[in-house]
Amino acid sequence: MSSVPVAAPPVLSAPGFWKRALGHRSFAVGAALSLLLILTALLSLVWTPYSPYEVDMAAKMLAPSAQHWLGTDPYGRDVASLLLVGARASIAVGVIAVGIGLVVGTAFGLLAAAQRGWAEEIIMRVADFGFAFPAILSAIMLTAVFGAGMVNAIIAIGIYNIPTFARITRASANSVWSRDFVLAARACGKGAFSITMEHVLPNILSVLIVQATIRFAIAILAEAALSYLGLGTQPPQPSWGRMLSEAQTLMFQAPLLAVFPGLAIALAVLGLNLLGDGLRDLFDPRLARKR
């Protein structure tokens, strides 16, 4: 029996990929900002200037100084410490929520592409129904039943991500199923599961990586919005969105209380979006030949 051509290796391991990546402006800036976000969260695990849970009414509403680099909030908590620990909440929600969407959505998308027929139709119609429930609406429904909290926010954002990954996976997988090496594998007697895992999935990984990066940015925005509305991370756990909510009544007395968490959210989302755009360009074979 003749051998079946195997799927191409992941693009990340392709020769010259990292050299091109470092020379790509969008990727380089996005990677730097994303790395800064991760390092900030890691640093908060071992050190913060002050305890983010310590209330000191004698030190409330202090301006930035050598003692409190970014000042203090109305409860006397150090703003820099709140921002550091708030990065952990954003990353935790983003990673878990996007992970839920990626794993479940990809599985359904691969199943739809492999089975076709009624299975594909049912999965895609359920995905269409899922688009009717954005993260905030899902969080409101979950909050009404189970109460507000980070777990419910993660579940809501994760459910919101599933239809997106299912549709993208199905569309990408369908194009791979028509490739010659997949037809050769089928002629050699390989089953749908083996072909999916050995040939289809490796060839759509780049698309899934790009989409996961972009959805990560959206998840951070969704978590901030839910916390702002009081549906996400609950006190005393710091959250960038809740910092914005607490600062809105003090815009004229202490505008910096809103500027710092707003800037943190903007930089995190900008970095992940630039990283996703850069990866999309680098994974595109036509662009790769031009660079």
Secondary structure, 3 states (H helix, E strand, C coil): CCCCCCCCCCHHHCCCHHHHHHCCHHHHHHHHHHHHHHHHHHHHHHCCCCCCCCCCHHHCCCCCCCCCCCCECCCCCEHHHHHHHHHHHHHHHHHHHHHHHHHHHHHHHHHHHHHCHHHHHHHHHHHHHHCCCCHHHHHHHHHHHHCCCHHHHHHHHHHHHHHHHHHHHHHHHHHHHCCHHHHHHHHCCCCHHHHHHHHHHHHHHHHHHHHHHHHHHHHHHHHHHHHHCCCCCCCCCCCHHHHHHHHHHHCCCCCHHHHHHHHHHHHHHHHHHHHHHHHHHHHCHHHHHHC
